[in-house]
Amino acid sequence: MKTLKLICLLACVLVSGFVFGSCSDNSTDYRYVCVQQKDEDRWSILDLETGEILCPDEFENETSVGYEDGILVAQNKKGKWEYFNVSDPSKFLGEDSYSQAAIFEPGCDATFVVRPDKPIALINRDFEEITTLSDDITDVRAFAEGRAPFCKDGKWGYLDESGKEVIEARYDFVSAFRKGYALAFTETKINLIDKDGKSQAAFNRNRYTAMGIEVMGDEWLPLQKGDEIVFVDMNGEEKFTSPKMRPSDLGCYQMFNGKTAFYDGEQYGIIDKEGTVLVKPKYDMLLSLEYDDLYIAEDEDGYGIINGNGDVIVPLKYDELYALRKNRFIVSDGEYYMLINEKGDRLSDKLDDCSRSKFQELYNEDVEEVVEEAAPYVDDSYYDADSVAVAEEYGY
């Protein structure tokens, strides 16, 4: 099986830090990504909705991705990061440049920046400083539903958009918030917490293991219990399991529309919450896109899209497939990248490269060594051998 290379934007990522998410309750999509046009060394911006190239060959280095607000982050000539709008890339926004800068998540009025030789700070959408975080906060991640994970003294908690520590840093690692809930880990417990930090349910880590990608589907949380996969509700009650479902390193278990991909120990199929197999296991990988009953699938021929009944929507023929916006996919045929829609229609010219950076992992530069020790994480939106190894080390 090929090395799996896919980014699923709509999946909430379990982290001891790194977060894909938003301040709103709804899943969000990228609108802009940084690309290299065919036979060009410089970088441009691709509009994922229209397929149009914006800011052609404007940038010497990769920029961040961008949302509907059109605000991205790019390096200036001195190597520092500044904000710009795709409507006028020649004009940087605000008066400061940064050694690190994160984009604004949809619905969020604040984001994190780091000035040279300064602690992590919060700025608003007018690029004014809201507050500077204390020196002992070594690491932060993107906001999701108004909460941003932060690391202090080797433990993780959550900040609000004013920079206030609303959930104390007392956990070994945490997830992004999703539908009002997050996972927070201690040495012995997996805690399902609300946005006030109150534990709704707790699971003994000697018995249960988090699945590593999804905090909540439509209604249930997937956990591994020994060699079983169980789905639990928000009270911690086990609601569904099946002997057909076996543990998987690829985080396939997400219950949407009453269905989940599952692994039988050899290949992947789709099962509903009544235990009926809807698609017999025959794929090397399946991952729900969380909308329109669609799944990214892989077989020996490559990556494509199927629906919950097993119908092939986009032929499984691509070497790489990135789900960055609803019904928009960046795919690679092994030589070039291109943008396609959910029908497989090509929407862009051939591209030499496509960057998918968010710049959402910021750290206090004065204590970088502490950060590295305090924040081992798995970015489960991008799978490779190293991420699986780290996942196994930390038990999720």
N, C-alpha and C positions, 0 to 999 in steps of 0.2 A: 504493500500500500504506500502511496506517495506520502511525503511529509505534508501534513495538513496545514494549509495556509488559508485561513479565512478570518474575516472580522465580521461579527454580527453586531451591528450597532444597537439593535433593540434588546440585546441580552444584558441583564444587569450582572455586573461582574463581582464575584467574591474576592475580597482583597484583604491584605493587611495594610491596604492603602489604595492602590490604583483603582479608579472608579470611572465607569462609563455611566452617565446618568444625567438627570436634569433637576432643576428646582421644581418643576411642575409635576403633576401626577401622571402625565401622559408620556408615552414613548415619543422620542424626538428623532429627527433625521438630520444628517449633515446636508448642507446645500452646496458647499464648495469644497473641492480638494485641489491639492497642488500636483501638477503633472508636468512631465517633460514631453513636448511634442516630438514627433518623429524627426530624428537626425538633429535635434537641438540640445545644446548643453545647458541652457538656462531654463528656468521654471516659469510656468504659467498657472492660471487658475481655471479649473473646469467647473462649469455650472452643472451639477448632477441632475437638475430637473430638465434642462433644455439641451444639454450636450454642447453648449456654446463654450468656446475658449475665451476667457476674459483675461485682461492684463497679459497679452501674449509676450512671452520671453522677458518678462519684467524683472524677474528675481534671479540673483546669482545663486542663492541657496534655497532650500525647501522652506515653505511657510507652514503654518498650522492649517488644519481644516477650518471650516467655518459653518455657522448655522444661518438661519434666515436673516439675521440682522446684518450679515455681510461683513462683520468685524473679524479680522484674522490677525495673526502675529507674524512678523517677519524680521529678519536681521537687517540692521543698517550697515553702513560701510565700516563701522568700527566694531562690528560683531555683536552689538547689543540688540536686544529685542524691543520692538516698538509695535504699536497697534496701527492698523490701517483699515480702510473700507474698500471693498472691491470696486466701488464706483469711482475711486480716485486713489490708486495705489501710490502715487507720487507724494501724497500728503499724509504724513504720520499724525495720528490722533494724540492729543495730550501733549505735555511738555517734557515728559521724562522718557528715558530709555532704561532697560532693565537687563540684568544678567539672566533672569528667568521671568517668564510671563505666561499666564494661562488665559485661554479664551473664556468669554462669558457663556455660561450654560443657558439654554433657553429658560426664560422666566426668572433668571437670577439677576439681581442688581449689583452683585459684587463678584469679584474674582481675586485671585492671589497673584502677587508679583514679588520679586526680590530685586532690590537695588544693590549695586556692588558694595560689598562689605557691610551690608545692613541685614537685619532680621527679615523674616517673611512679613509682608504687609498685605492689607486688603484695600482695593480701590473700587470706586463705583463707576457707573457707565459714563460719567463726565470725566473720568480718569483722575479723580480727586481721591486722596488717601482717606480711608475711613478710620483705620487704626493700624498700628504696628503690633505684631504679635510678640509675646515675650520671648526672650532669648532661649528659654528652655523648650520651646516648641520647635522640634527639629525637622518635621515633615508634615505636609498637608496634601490633600487630594481634592478633586473637584466636588462641587456641591451637587447634592441630589436631594430633592424635596426639602430644600432649605437647611440641609445639614451637610457639613464637610468633615470627613475624618481627619484627625490630626494626631501626631505622635509627640509625646512628652515623657521623658525619662524611660523610654523603651516601651511605653504602654500607649494604647489608642483610645481616643474618645471622639467627640463631635463638637464642632463650632457652629454657631449660627452666622447669618450674613453680617452681623455687627462685629464678629470676632469673639463673641462671648462663648466661654466653654460651657455649653448647655448639657453635655453628658461627659462626666468626668473620665479622664484618661486612666482606665483601670483594666483594659482588655489587652490580650496578647495580639489580636488582630480583629478586624471588623469588615463588614460588607457595606456597600452603598444601601441607602434606604430605597425601598420599593413598595409602593402601595401602603406607606405608613409604617413599614417594618424593616428591620435589618437584623443580621446575625452578628453577634459579638461573642468572641471566644475567650475563655480562660483556660488554664491548664487542664481543668476537669470538666468544664461545661460548654455546651453550645447554647447560647442564650438568644431567644427571639425577643427583641426589644422594640418598643414603640419610640416615637420621636422625643418623648420626655425621658427616655432611658429606663422606663419601667419594663421589667421582664414579664412577657406574656406566657412564656413556656421555656423550660430548660431541659436539655438532653445531656445525659452522661456520656462523655466522650469515650468511655470504655465500651459503650454499647452502640453509639451512633457516630457517623461521620458525615459531614456536610458534603454535598455533591459538587461544590466548587464553582458553579457558574450562576445559579439562579436562586434568588431568595424566595420569590413568589411567582407562581404562574397565575392562572385564573383565581385559584382559591387555596391551593395546597402547596406545601413545602416538601421537596424530595430529600430524603436522607438515606444513607446506607446503614443497615443494621446487620452486622455480621456479613453474610453473603447475600442478604436480602436487600431489595430496594423498597422503601415504604414512603408513602405520602401522608403527611400529617396536616391537621388544620391549625388554626391560630391558637387553639387551646392546648396543642401538643398531642391531641388524640390521633392515633393511627386510623386513617380512613381507607387506604387502598394499598394492596400489595399483590403480587402475582409471582408464582414460581418461575414464570417465563422470563422475568426481568433479572438480569445479572449486573453486577457492578461494572462501570465503564470509566475509563480515564478521560473520556471526551465530553463529559457533562451533558449527555443527551437528554436527561430526564427533566422535562419542563411540561407541566400540564396546562395546555391551552385548548379551549373548545372541547374539553372532556377527553382530550387525546394527549399522548406523549410518545415520542420516539423511545425505543427500548433496545437493549442489547441482550442477546440470548447466550452470550459467551463466545460467539464467533462473528455474527453479523448483526446489522441493525434493521429494525422494522418499526411499525407503529401499532400501538395498543390503546384501547379506550379504557375509561375508568371502571367499566364493568368487567374488564378482563378479556374482552374480545379482541383478537388480533385482526387488525384492519389491513395491514400490509405485512406480509411474511418477511422475516429477516433475510435480506439479500444484498444489503448495502454495506460498504466499508465504513460509512459514517452517515448519520442523520442529525440535523439540528433544526429545531423549529425557528421560523422567522417571526412568530408570535402574531402574524396577521394573515388574513385570507387563507388560513389553513395550508400554508406553504412551508416547505422544508428544504434546506440545503442538503443535497445528497452527494455521495461519492461512491463510485464503483471503479472497476479496473480501467475504465475508459476516461475517467476524469470527474469533475464537479459539475453539477447542474441543479435544477430545481424540480421537485415533485410536489404534488398535493397530498392531503391526508388520505386519499383513496389509492395512492400509488401511481396516479397518472403523471407522466413526465410533462412538465411545463416548459422547462428549458433543457435541451439535450445535455446529457452528462458527457461533456467532451473537453472541458476547460482544465488547464493545469492549475489555475488559481481562480478563486471567486471571493469577492469582498462585498458584503451587504452593508452599504453605507447610507442608504436612503430607501424609503418604502418604494418597492417596485423599480429600484435602480441598482445595478450591480456593476462593479468593475471586475472584468474577467481578463485572463491572460491565456493566449494560445501557445505559450512557451517562447514566443518571440516578441510579441507586442501586447500592450494592454488596450482595452477599449471599454466603453460604457454601453451596457445593454439594458433593456427593460425586462419586465416579467414575462414577456412573450419571446424573448431572445432576440428582439430586433436591435440592431446596432444603432446607437445614437450619437457616436462620436467618431472622429478619425482615429487612426491607429496612434498609440502613444508609446514612447520608449519607457516611461516609468510613471508610477503613481505613488505619492506620499500620503500617509494616513495619520500623521502625528497630531496629537491634541495638546501637547505640552502641559499636561495636567498633573504632573508629578513634580512638586516643588519642595526644596529642602533648604534649610539654613546652612549657608555655605561655610560658616565658621565651625560647624560641628558635623561635617559630612561623614566622618568615620562612624559617629554615633548613629546617624541615620541608617547607614548600610547595615549595621548590626540590629537596629531596632525594627527595621521594616522589610523583612523577607516577604515577598509577595509573588503571586501567580497572576499574570494578566491572562485570564482564561478566554478572552476574546481572540487570542492568537495562540494557537497550539503548536508546540514543537516538543522535541524530546526533553529539553531543559525544563520547560514549564511543568511537564508531567512529573519529572523527578522532584522538583520543589514541592509540587502538590502532595506527593507521597510522603515527603519528609515532614510536612506539617499536618498531615492527616486530614486532608479534605480534597 
